[in-house]
């Protein structure tokens, strides 16, 4: 299971309690931070549902988009409207 969101990412106490609750509820669960930004994760689910082949090229592009989304959220990248 993966997680995202500022409360879980920025608050170690909340993160640990969340993980403890999950392990108690589902003993074999493996918890980790989300690999992709939530918007990109949504694209991955859409591609899978649409039976789009996610090859290494597409996976690399999705990872790049995900990394960019995270930088924008942190204010490291400013996107200007054109």
C-alpha positions in Angstrom: 0.0 0.0 0.0 1.3 3.5 -0.7 0.4 6.8 0.7 0.7 10.5 -0.2 -0.4 13.8 1.2 1.3 16.4 3.3 -0.1 15.2 6.6 1.5 11.7 6.2 4.6 13.0 4.4 5.4 15.8 6.8 4.3 14.4 10.2 6.3 11.3 11.3 4.0 10.6 14.3 0.9 10.5 12.0 2.8 8.4 9.5 3.9 5.8 12.1 0.4 5.6 13.6 -1.1 5.1 10.1 1.4 2.4 9.3 0.8 0.7 12.7 -2.9 0.7 12.2 -2.5 -0.8 8.7 -0.2 -3.6 10.0 -2.6 -4.4 12.8 -5.5 -4.6 10.3 -3.6 -6.4 7.5 -0.5 -8.1 9.0 1.1 -8.9 5.6 0.8 -5.3 4.3 3.8 -3.5 3.0 3.6 0.3 3.4 5.6 2.8 1.3 5.5 6.3 0.1 3.7 6.6 -3.3 6.0 6.0 -6.3 4.1 8.5 -8.5 2.4 11.8 -7.9 -1.4 11.1 -7.4 -2.2 12.7 -10.7 0.2 10.4 -12.5 -1.0 7.4 -10.5 -4.4 8.2 -11.9 -3.0 8.1 -15.4 -1.4 4.7 -14.7 -4.7 3.3 -13.6 -6.4 4.8 -16.6 -3.8 3.2 -18.9 -4.2 -0.2 -17.3 -8.0 0.0 -17.5 -7.7 1.0 -21.1 -5.2 -1.9 -21.7 -2.5 0.5 -22.8 0.9 -1.2 -22.9 3.1 0.7 -20.3 6.6 0.1 -21.7 9.8 1.4 -20.3 9.7 4.5 -22.4 6.2 5.4 -21.1 7.2 4.5 -17.6 10.2 6.9 -17.8 8.0 9.7 -19.1 5.4 9.1 -16.3 8.2 9.2 -13.7 9.5 12.5 -15.2 6.0 14.0 -15.1 5.6 12.8 -11.5 8.9 14.3 -10.4 7.9 17.6 -12.1 4.5 17.7 -10.4 6.2 17.2 -7.0 8.6 20.1 -7.7 5.8 22.4 -8.7 3.9 21.5 -5.5 6.9 22.4 -3.4 7.4 25.7 -5.2 10.7 24.7 -6.8 9.3 25.2 -10.3 7.1 28.1 -11.4 4.8 27.4 -14.3 3.7 30.4 -16.2 0.5 30.5 -18.2 0.9 31.2 -21.9 
